[in-house]
Amino acid sequence: MARKVQSKRTRQESDFLGKVKVPDGAYYGIQTVRAAQNFPISGLRVHPEMVRAMVLIKKAAALANAELGQLEKRRSAAIVRACDEIIGGKFADQFIVDVFQMGAGTSFHMNVNEVIANRAGEIMGGRRGEYRLAHPNDHVNKGQSTNDVYPTAMRLAAAFLLRDHLLPRLRNLEASFRDKAGEFDHIVKSGRTHLQDAAPVRLGREFMAYSKALGRCGKFIDKAGQSLLELGIGGSAVGTGLNTAPGYREKVIRHLAGMTGLKLRPADDLMEAMQSMRPFVEVSAALRSLAVELNRIANDLRLLASGPRTGLGEISVPAVAQGSSIMPGKVNPSMLEMMNMVCYQAMGCDLAVCAASQAGQFELNVMMPVVAFNLHLMIEIMGNAIELVRTKCIEGIRADEGRCLEYAEKSLGLATALSPKLGYARTAEIAREALKRGKTVRDIAVEKGILTRTAAQRLLDLKKLTEPPGRAAMPGKRKRR
């Protein structure tokens, strides 16, 4: 449990700008208070994974510096213990800096340094605000700079969210569509292009296409996410490695890899790693691609479920809430509408990431906090939406087989099967007359003596029309991953 700061008593801390009163029970210090006073913008905080990533870096740095003789072992052990406590869930209420803050994330970085320093000092027998035993800059931040720590934390946090939050849920959604594809494989329905009648298809094939699209998005995201694993930590100020000991960089990355289970690697160019936001743009673009596909699929399902009596009504989705404040008994495709909203928000986040990523100057991009916030928000909300849509909507979809068949029989798209035998122009005449007279293409062809009923049945066999030569068998259900 995080410790609440309830005391109204204060302590006084000072820096080269002057003196500031800090809540006596706070683990943060003067720079955090200044940031809270300067940037009361949104009330939004960084993602918890960003806190964890930053603290993991501090822990890895403390271990590396101790191994290299740059930090006393007792002090290093206290810093590591403080980090472990934060990682374990303590002091979450101590990270109070708004997401819209000082450029490059220095305010949040110092918030982390101060909390760790005060807790480490307390562990060694000191008092909060003294910084005699553990100093935010001299000890917790030893060998580091916001220049290399913040972009490294951004990478780690995004990698955690992709690996542990989004991708497993996306794979499960892909599997749910695949399962529905098998369940609906025997159901013939009208295909539609331009929202008009087209050749018949199988409902199961539509759902399999959705599954395949999501699978491809997952691979794209996973590939883009690999660029997050290249770290510029150890670059210190402006990528020079200033004030770091030989071997520090490699040790920090080795410790981080062991703590996270990620296949981390040092950046080829430390300056490039802090100048360029390319990895975040790549991941954001892959997430935008997923948002586009999810939005498209949600819209298809909403149309297929429209009705129940005056729409297509080929499928029904589970009712999760009353759909109207005035129309009794109305039920809406609420989970799919939520997915639409999340997709639009994700697209907006991608635009913010893109704009902020090109706004860097020379050795640093000072817009990193807004890049991090929007990227982490994208991953968080899309992962949540995907899981809820899967469990509350996709897995409960039911098909109206009779209605699907009725539309397929009436579809003017059936005329396509007659075209090779009768020619395009003659077949078009049959289709137009069927529409005009409210009859099926089969009825008109037989009525005019163009085809015998037997020939019409053979040429317009709905099941066979949806089974092109070499059609692969529909895969069975697979276990969730």
N, C-alpha and C positions, 0 to 999 in steps of 0.2 A: 504494500500500500504506500502511496506517495504521502509524504509528510505535509500537512497543511500549515501555512504561515498565518497564525492568528494573532500573534502578539502585536500590540500597537507601539511597543517600545522600539526605539531606533538606535543604531550605532552610526558613528560618523566615519566615513572613508574619504580619502583624498587622492587626487591624481594631479597631473600638471595643469589641469584646467581649474582646479579648485576643490572644494569640499562638498560632499553630498551625503544626505541622511539615507541610510539603508535600513529596511525593517530588520529588527534585531534577530528574528528567527530565520531570516532568509539565508540560503546557501549561495545565492547569487550576490554580486557586489556592485560596486560603483558604476562600472561600464554598462551593466545590465539595466540599472536604474536610469541612467542617462538615456539609454535606448528606449525604455518604456515611456519616458517623459517626452522624448523627441518624436516618437513614431506611434502614437495611438491611432492607427489608421483603420484597421479592419476588424480587430479582435481575433483574427485568424493566426494560428500557430503553425510551425513547420510540422511535417508529418512525423509521427513517432519513430518511423524507421530512419528518418534523417538524424534524429537524436541518437538513436542506437548506433548508426554508422559513425557519427562523429565521436562518440564515446569509445567505440572499438578502435578507432584510429589513435585516440589518446592512450588507450591501454597498450596497443602495439608499440607506440612510440616510447612509452615509459619502460617497457621490457627491453626494447632495442637499445635505448640509451644506457640502461643499467648494464647490459651485456658488454657495451663498448666503453664502460667506465666513465660515462658522461653524466650519470645521475646516481647518487648514493642509493644503495640497495634498499635501505629502510624507507627512503622517500619514494622510491619506485614502487615498493610493495604497498605503500599507503595509497598511492595514486591508482594502482591496479585494483585494490580492494574497493576504492570509491567508485571506480568504473564498473566493477562487477555488480555493485549495489544498484547503480542506475540501470544497467542492462537487465537486472532482475526485477525492475519495476518501481524502485524507490525514486523519490524526488521528481516525479513527472511534472508536478505543479511548479517547479522551479525554473522551467524554461519558458520565459514569459515574453520574449521578443516577438513582435509582430512580423508576419512574413514580408511586409513592405517596410524595409528598414534601410540602414546604411548600405551603400553599394558594396558588392562582393560578399556580403554576409558576415562582415567583421563583427557586427553587434551580436548576432547569434553565436558566432564562434567564441567570442569572449564570455557570453553567458555560460557556455559549456565549460570553458576554462575556469571560470570563477566557482561554479558549483563543485567541480571536481577538486579544485584547490582547497576550498573551505572544508569540504568533507574529509579530504586527505589530511589536512592540518588537524582537524578534530580527532581523527583516528590516532594521530601521533601525539595527542595530548594538548593541542593548541585550541585557540578560540576562533570562531568565525570572524572574519574581517581583519585578522592579524597578518596573514600571509607570510609569517616568519618561517614556518616549517614547510609550507607548500605554497608557492607563488603561482598565480595564473599564467604569467608570461615566462618567468625564468625557469619554471620546473614543468608544469603541465604542458606548456607550449614549446618546450625545448626542441630545437632543431626543426621547428615548424613555422608556417606562415598561413594566413588565411588564403594566400595565393595557391597553395597546394592542398591544404586540408579541406577547404570547402568543396572544390570540384571532385576531390576523391570521395568525400562523404556523399555527394550527389550521385556519383556512380554506384557506390555500394548500396545506397538506399533504393535506387531504381532497380538494381540487380536483385535485391532481396524481394522487392514487391513483384517483380516479374516471375521469379522462380517459385516463390512460396504462395503468392496470392492470385495472380492473373492466369498464368499458363496452365496450372492444374485445373482450374475452373473452366478454362476455354476447352481443354481436352475433354472434360466431362460433358460440356455442352455439345461438342462435336459428336461424342459417343451417343448422346441422347437422340440427336437427329438421325444418326445411323440406325439406332434401334427402331425409331419410328419409320424409317425407310423400309426396314424389313417387315414391320407390322402392316404397312400400307401398300406393300408391293403389288398386291393383287387388284388394287382399286384403280379402275380406269376412269379418267376424267378428261374434260376438254382442256387442251393447252390454250394459252392466250398470248398473243403478241400485240402490242399497241393497245392493250386492253380490249382486244377484239378476238373473236373465235379463231382458233388455230387447230392444227392437227392434234389428235388425242395423245395424251401422255398417261403415265401412271403417277398417282400421288406419291408413291414410294420413291420414284425417281426424282421428283421435285425435292423431297426431303433429303435424299442422298446428295443432291447437288448442293444443298445448304451445308451439309456436313463437310463435303469436300472443300467448299469455299472457306469455312472456318478453320479447317486443318491447314490450308495453305497460308492463311493469315497467321496462325500459330508458328509455322516454320519461319515466316518472314520476321516476326517479332523476336523469336529465339535467335535468329541470325544477327539481327540488328543489336540485340542485347549483348552479343559477344564483345562489341566495341567498348562496353562499359567496364570490362575486366582489365583494361590497360590503364594503369594508375600512374599519375604524375607525382605521387607523394615522394618527398625527398627533394623536390625542386626548390622548396623553401621560397625565398623572395625572388620573384620574376624568373623562376626556373633555373637559377644559378647553383642551387644547393648550398647557398651561403649559410654558415653556422651549423652545418651538419657534419657528423664524423664519418670518416671512410667506412663503408659497409652499412651505414645506417639505413639507407634506402632499401637495400636488399632484405635486411632483417625485418624491417617494418612490414614489408609486403609478405614475407614468409609467415610472420605472426598473423597477419590479417587473413591469409589464405587458410591457415590452420583453424582460426576462430570461426570463419564463415563457411568453409567448405566450397568456396568459389575458386575457380582456376585463374587466380589473379596473376598478372605479369607486369613488369615495369614498362613504362612508356619508352618508346624509342627516342623521343625528344621531349624533355621535360618542359621546355618553353611552349611547344605546341600543345601539350596536354593541358596547360592552364589558359592559353590564348583561345583555343578552339572549343566551341560547344558542339562540334560535329556529332559526337556519340549520342548526345541528347536529341539532336535534330533527327538522327537516323531512327532512334527508338520512337520518338514522337510521330514520325511519318508512318512507321509500321502500325502504331496504335490508331492513327487516323484511318489507315486502310481498313483496320478491323472495325472501326466505328462506321465506316461507309457500308461494309458488308452486313453488319448487325442491323443497321438502320433499314437497309433494303429488305432483309429477311423479315424483320418485324413488320414492315409495311405489307409485304406479301401475305403474311399470316393474318394480319388485320383484315385484309380484303377477303381472303378465303373464309374467314370467320364472320364476315359481315352479315347482318340480318337481325334476328334469326329467320325472319320470314320475308323480308323485302331486300335482302342482299344475296350474296353468293351462297353462304351457309354450307359450304362443302366440308368445313371442319368446325368444331366448337372448341373453345378454350375454357379452362376452368374458371368459374366465377369466384373471385376473391373479395369482392366488395359490391355494395349497392352502387349502381351506375348513375343515379340521378337524384337530385334533391326534390324534383317535382313529378317525375314520371315513375310511378310504382312498377316494380318488377323489372326495371331496365338493368341490364348487366353489360359492362363494357370490357374490352380487351385491355384491362388496366396495366397488367405487367408489361405488355408490349408497348403501350404508350409511355410507360416509365423508361423503357429501353430507348425509345426514340429521343426522349429528353436527355438522357445520359449521353447518347451519341452526339447530339448537337453541342452539349457542353464540352465533350472531348474534342470536337472539331475546333471549338473556340480556344481551348487550352493549347492545341497544336499551333494555332496562329500566334498565340502569345509566346510560345517557346521559339517559334521561328523568328519572330520579330526581335525578341530579346537576344537571341543567339547571334544575330548579325550586328548587334550593337556594341560589341567589344572594341576597345581601342588598345593598340600596341600589345603590351604583355599581359593584359588581364581583361576579362569581361566582367564589369561591375554589376551586370544585370543577373548574375547567377541566382540570387534568391528567387526571382520571379520564374526563371527557367525551372528551378527545382520544384517550386510549389506547384506549378501547372503540370509538370511531368508526373510528379508523384500523385497529384489529384486524379489525373487521367487514369493511371493504373488502378488506383484505389476504387474509384466509382465504377469503372468498367468491370473490374473483377467482382464487385458486389452485385452489380446488375446482372451479369452473366449467370451467377449462381442462383439468384432469385428467379430469374426468368426460366431457368432450367427446371428448378424444383416446383415452382408455382404455376408454370404454364406449359412448357414443352412436353414434360413427361405426362401431363394430363390431357393432351390434345386427343380428341376423338374425331373420327371421320364419319360423314354421312354418305355411306356407300351408294345408297339409292339416288341421292341427289347428284352425286358425282356422275353416275351412269346416265341419269336423265339429261344432264347438260352435254355429256359426250355424244349421246345419240342425236341431240338436236343441233350440235355444232355444225356450222357451215364449213368448218375446217375439214370435215370428213370428205368433202369434194376433192381434196388434194389426192386422195388415193385413186380417184377415177381419171385423173389427168393423163397418166401414161397410156391409158386405153382409149380415151375419148378425145384427147387434146385439150389444151388450156381453154380455148375460146368456148367450146361446147360445154365443158365442165362448168365454166363461169356462168353460163346461161342457166344450167341446172341449179346452181347455188343461189342465183338471184331469184329464180322462181320459187324455190323452197322458202326463201325469206319472205317473199311477197305473199305466199299462200299459207304460211305458218305450218309448213310440213317439213319432214326431214329430207335430206339429200337422197337417202335410200328410197323413200316413198316416191319422189318425183322421177327418179331414174327408172323404177319399175313401172310406174304409171304411164310413162311415155313410151314404154317398150324398148328403151335403150338397153336395159339389162333385164334378164330374168330374175325372179326373186332369189333363185339359187345362186346366180352369179353375183347379185348384189350382196347377199349374205357373205359370200366368199371374199369379194373384194373389199367389203366394208366391215370385216371382222375386227371389232375394236381391240380385242386382246392381241391379235397378230399385228395390228398396226403399231402397237406400242413395243413390239419386240423386233427391232432391226437385226439383220444378220450379225452374228458374233456378239450379241449382247451378253455382257458378263452377268453371272448369277449374283443376286443381291447377297451381300455378306450377312452373316448372322449377328446376333448380339455379342458385344464385347464387354469385358469387365471395365469398370471405371478405373482411371488411373489417378 
